Amino acid sequence: MRYGFVGLGNLGGHLAASLCRAGFDVVVNDRDMSLAARHVALGAVALESPAAVAAAADAVMTCLPSPAVSEAVLRQMLPAMRAGTEWIECSTLGRDDVLRLGALAAEHGVAMLESPVTGGVHLAESGEITVLAGGPAEMVARHRAALEAMGGRIFHIGPLGSAAVIKVITNMLAFIHLVADGEALMLARRGGIDLATAWAAIKASSGNSFVHETEGQLILNGSYDIAFTMDLALKDLGFAMGFGREFEVPLDLAGATYQTFVRGRAAYGGGAQSTQIVKLLEDALGTDLRAEGFPARLVAE
């Protein structure tokens, strides 16, 4: 089976590279074609447009920054897709977007599998990111080898749209934990505790979280370089707030976190690292959260 991959940014570039390293036949495209150089070096073929990728592939994966971009790329690809071609969407979309775009693809004889990923760019780079699949079980089975090449753990969540819900939930928790971790580290700093020691103690405690273990290190380094922007964080938190209204679940913590990220975007810009949300507290108190011995970027162990 020949896979196409459209969207070679911070996340998609690593996913596509994992497919190449695993020996899959891959054709790739990105708006910035310079990003395809490393995939070509790994054996992929770079094509000039999403439509060209769609025409050449048996299944096309996409990893794109917003529902609007996903729809625009899909509309470019559909006229070029043969009946029976399958679309695997790795972007983070709202459930309504997934269902709407899945129906649009079906009108052209193209089946959709949603497979957003979670765990961070560093795990995508090492091929160990978690894949959340939504769609027919037979499609998950058909593409399992490719999904496993990209991710360490594969979860079939349920029918189309279900993976979008759980992905938004996991991201909502991550952003809440990020804000909370900043407050915890600031308490330690202002309380006179060495921050490296505080980080290690929290990691070994009941208050630990994946975000503390990973993004907490980037805060302490001062790079904040998680390769995920304020705009993307607000997009995902917006999806979460929408689910809260739809499912009639009060989201007090998510709502407060959403407003904190609105302030963060106003202060640092939508393209700033999402981890810089902690810098709001640092700037407000005139107190930094730096410690020696922490990396500027995360690397999978």
Order of alpha helices (4+ residues) and beta strands (2+ residues): beta-alpha-beta-alpha-beta-alpha-beta-alpha-beta-alpha-beta-beta-alpha-beta-alpha-alpha-beta-alpha-alpha-alpha-alpha-alpha-alpha
